[in-house]
């Protein structure tokens, strides 16, 4: 490996079945590794946080084998998890943050919570490094008017693909030689979940709750459902709470209609002449376009661009189904895929260069 001068940034992104690690010199990747965990490996642990030492040791092994100059590492940036709602940005990993990563105030566990914990432990073992998290899914910049749902017991909350949406928005702004904070953008993230955000002068003032709430259906989530029918289903006695939650997230969307969460597979079936697959796939794009229209209204029609990103954005057919419904609203720009590792490293580099200040989690 080339160990020329230049500050190193380590990015860590723990997922449900893998741990991704990357090392950047400035903005250039010199190591990208996806460590896959078998079901047997993870079944040994009762809680996700119990996997901390196991995953951390694997990361250290990768760094040693790659002969990384640890003295040149200035930032270790972990994927933020289900902490309390916070503003967007880069946060120092402090004791309060670590406590919430271990005992999530959201009442749920997710592997991404390990990102900040492992980043902190690694940074403490390096001579010149500081640990951060960046733009976790709980980033909340909603306007107050966007929190109303129709009942005070059920306020709308902000849970979305903040890391990728923000990174793509800044990337686009830079490509047109403008500042993200001076633009109004609609960003569409097409992944296992789908979120559509209204970015107003650097803040996501409205976005559908893509984890298990509202918006378009996706490869494995139902999105918004007819409320009355859902209530009656819940009290029908046919399903347990766990089964209904699984229908909503994991067995909804494409899975429910077609038995697969692979948009690529659905497209192949559709291209082979399956009319039902085509109708379902188009319906998903139709719902995404409707959500774009909602965010167009949020921004009062003052929109500089519609950015389409995420894994499903690789599908030209799917993107075209959205584009033909919204192209009159604003110019459309497509950024396929979701480079979360680059986004994590990019945020660490912005702190190192003084382009932004790290925030304190309180």
N, C-alpha and C positions, 0 to 999 in steps of 0.2 A: 504494500500500500504506500502511496505517496504521502509522506509526512512533512511536506514543505511547510513553511511558516504560514500562519493564518489561524484565527481562533476556531475552535471546534464547538459545535453545538450537537448535543445528543437529544434525539427525539424518541419518546417512548409511548406506544399506543397499545395497551392491553385490550384484547377483545375476548369474546366468549370462548373461542376455541384456539386463539393464537395470541402471540405477543409480537408486535412489530417494533423493530428498533432501527434507527437510522443515525448516521453521523454525517454532519455537513461541515465543510470548511467554507466559512462565510455562507454563500447561497448555493454551493456546489455539493451534491451528495457524493460521498466517498465510500459509504457503506449503507446498504439497505438489506435488512434481513427479516424474514417472516418466520418466527418460531412456532410451529404447529404443535398443539397439545392434544394428545389423544384423550378420549373419554375416560380411559382407565387412569391416566395421569391426574385428571381433575376430580374424579370421583373419590379420591382419597381425602379430599378436603370437605369439611362440613359447610363452611362459609367461603364466599369468594375472597374475603380478606385473609383467610387462612392460606391462600395461595401465594402470599407475598414473598416469602423466602424462596420458594420453589422458582418463581418467575424471575426474581432478582438474580439468583445464582446463574440461571441460563443466560441472562443478559451479560453478566460479568464474563462468562465463558466466551461469548461472542466478541466482546471488546478485547479480551486478552488474545484470542486467536488472530484478530485483525491488527494487533499491535498498534492500537490507537495511542497517540501521544496524550496521555491523560492530563499532563501539565498544561496543555493548551486548550482544554475544555473550559469554556466560560459559562455555559448555560446547559442545564438539563431540563428539558421541557416535556412534561407528562400530559397525557390527555386528561382533561378535567372530567370529573364524574358528576354524580347526582348530589351536589351540594345544594345550599339554599340559592334562590334566585339572585343573580348578581348582574351588574353591568358588564358589557363586553370588555375585553382587554386581556392583558397578561397579569397574572397574580403571583406574588411571592408565596411559596409554600411555607406557611407558619403553623404554629401549634393549633390554632383555631381551625384552620383549613384541614389539617390532618385529622383532627377529631371528627369533623363532619364527613370526611372521606371514609372514615371507619364506621361511623354511626350516622348514616345518611339521613338528613332531615326530611328527605322525600319519602322515607319509609320503604326504600327499595335498595336492593343490591345490584351493582353492575360492575363488570370487570374494569371498565374505564376508571373506576374509583382508585384502582391500584396505581394508575399512572402517576399521580402526584406523590403518592407514598413512596414508590420506587425511585422517582426522580429525586426526592429529598434525601433518601438513604444513599444514593449514588453520589450526589453532590457533596455530602458530608465526608465521603471517602476521597474526594478529589481536591487538590490543593487550591484551585482558583475558580471553582464552579459554584453557581447559585441555582437553586431549583425553582421552577415555575410551573404553572398550568396556564392554558390559554383557551379562551372562548369555549367553555363547556356547554353541554346541551341545554343547561338551565339559564343561559344568558337571557335577561329580561329587561327589555327597553320599551315595553308596550306603553303606548299612550293610555291614559286612564279610561278613555272612552272605549278602547278596544277590550277592556277587561269584562265588560258587561256581557252576560250570556242570555239573560232572560229570567234568572233567579239568583238572589243573593247568596244562596247556599252553594252555588255552582259557578264561581267566577271562571272566566277563561284565563288560562295560564300559558306561559311561554316555555315550550320545550321544542327545540328544533335543531337542525344541523348547523349550529352557529359557527363552528370552526371552518367548515368548507364554504358556507355562504359568505362569511366575512372575507375569507381569503380570496375567493373568486371576485367579489365586488372590488376589493382593493387592486387585484391584478388587472381587472378591466379598466378601472379608473386610470391606472398607470399607463395602460396601452393607448388611451385616448388623451394622455397628457393632462389629466385633471385630477383633483383631489377627491377621494371617496367622500369626504365630509361636505363637499359642494354639490353632490349629485343625488338625484332621486332614482332609485333602481328597484326593479322587481326581480328577485332571485328565486329560481325554481330549482330545488334539489330533488333529483329523481333517483331514489335508492330503494332499499327494502322498505323504508318509510319515505313518504313524500312530503316536503314542506315548501311553502311558497311565502316568501317574506317581502314586506314593503320596507325598503331601506330609504329613510328620509334623512338626508344630510348626515349620514354616518350612524344613524340609529335605526334599529328594526322596530318600527312603531306598531306593527301588526304582523302576525304570522299564525298559520294554523298549527295547532298542537299535534305534531306528527307522531308522537310516541304511542298514544292510545286514545287520542281525542277526536279531532275534527279534520275536515278537509277532504281531499280526494282519497279514494281507496288506492292501495298500493300493492306491490307484489305479495305482501303477507299481512296487511292491515286493512280494516274495513273503512277507516275514515269515518265521516259523519254517517249516522244511521237515522231512520225514522224513529223518533223518540217514543211515540206511543207504542209502536210495534215492539220496540226493544223492551219497554217496561213489561208489556204483557208476556213476552218470551221469558223474561227473568222470573216472573211469578207463575209460570205455567206448571212448574213442578217437574219439568222434563230435563232440566239442566241444573248443574251445580254452579256456584259462583265461579269456581276455577274453570269450568268448561266454557262459560260465557266469556270470561276474560281471555281465554285461549282463542275463542272464535274471533274476538276483536283484534287481538295482536298475536300473530303467529299462524293462525289458520283462517284469516280473512283475505279479502282481496282476490288476487289471482289464484291463491291456494284454494279458496272456497269455491271459486267458479270453475277452475281448470285443473286443480290438483298439483300445481307446481308454483314455486316462488321465483322461477327463472323467467325473466322477461324475454331473454334470448330464446329459450325453449318455446315459449308461447309464439314468438314471432316466426320461428321455423315451422311450427304446426300450422300457423295461419297461412304462410307462404305455400304450404302444401295443399291448400284448399279447404281448410277447416273454417267454415263460416262462423261458427259459434266462437271460436278462438279470436277471430278477427273482430267480432262485435264486442267481446269483453275487453280486448286490448284497446280498441278505439274508445270504448266507454271510459277507460282509465285516463286516456289523453283528454277526452271531453271534460272530465271532472277537473283535471289540472288546469285546462284553459278557463273554466269557470272560476277557479280560485285566482288565477291571474287577473281576471276581470274584477274580482272583489278588491284585490290590492290596487288596481288601477283607480277604483273609486276612492279607496283610502287616501291615495296620493292626489286626489282631485284632478286626475288626468295629466298631471305634470310629471312625466316619466321620461328619463333620459335613455333608458334601455331596459330590455328584458333579457336576463342572463339565464341560460339553461345549463345545468351542470348535473353531476352524479353519474352513476354507472349506466342507467337506462338512457342517458343522453347520447350514448354511442349508437343508438338506434335512429337512423335517419328517418325511417318511416314514422316512428313514434313522435319524434321532434316535429316532423312536418304536420302531423295531425294537430299538434298544439299550435304551431306557427300559423297555419291557415285560418285559425280562429282568432288570433290576437295580433297579427302583424300590423294592423292599422293603428294599434295603440302606441307602439314605440319600436325602434330598431331592435332586432333580435340578434343575440350573440350566443353561440354555443361553445361551452367549455366542457367537453366530455370527461367523465371520470371524477374521482374524488381523491386528491393527493393530500391526505391528512398529514402525512409525515413532513412533507414540504411546508404545509401550513404551520405545523408546530415549530419547525426550525425557523421559518420566516418570522414568526412572532418573537422567538428568542433573539434573533438577529436585530430586530427593530429596537429591542431594549438595549442591546449591546451598543448599537450605533447611536443611541440617544434619540431615536425617532419617536419613542414613546416611553413613558415611565411605568414601571411595574406598580400595580395597585396592591393595597393591603386588604386582605380578607378579614372582615370583622364579624 
